[in-house]
Amino acid sequence: MHGKTTTKEGSEWRVRLWFNEHVIADSTAGAELADRLAAYYWHRFAKLRVTVEATVPPKQ
């Protein structure tokens, strides 16, 4: 991935694949899997935008 997700283990990351302003794939995974998924998207869909964001746990 272009810069690994650096955070505590067990946290979740949201990986999205975009076609213009439309999300065409949306996945949530742990840091390691999110890195691999984002790298796959960047390689397979080079012309599309890929975003990786930390998910925010709900406030209790």
N, C-alpha and C positions, 0 to 999 in steps of 0.2 A: 504494500500500500504506500501511497505517497505521504509518509508520516504516520507512524503507528499510533493507535489510540492508547494514550497513557492515562490510566486511572486504576482505582482499586479493583482487585479481582471480584467477580461476581456482579459487577455493574453491567447494565445493558446499553447497547448502542443501536441506533436506528440508521439503516442504510437504505437510501432511496436512489432510484434510477429515474431520470427525468427525460422527457421528450418535450422540448420547449417548456411550457408552464404546466404540463401534465405529468403526474407521477405514474410511471408504468410498472414499477416494482417497489415494494415497501416491505422491508424485513427488519425484525428486531432480534438481536443476538448478543451473546457475550463478546468481550473485546477481541479475543483471538479469531472467532468465527466471523465477526464483523470485518476484521482486517482482510481475511481471505475472500470474503464475499465482495467487498469493495474492490480489491485487486482484480478479481475475476471480471466484475462489471467494467472496470477501466480498460482491461485488456480486450474483452469481447465486444464492448460497445464504445469504442474510442471516441466517437463523435458526440456521444450523449453526456450529459452532466450527471455526476455521481456525488451525493452528499452523505456525510457520516456525522451524526449528531448524538451526543449523550442523551439518553432518556432521563427525564426528571421524575423521580418517584413521587407519587401523590402525597400531599401534605395530610397529616392526620391530626 
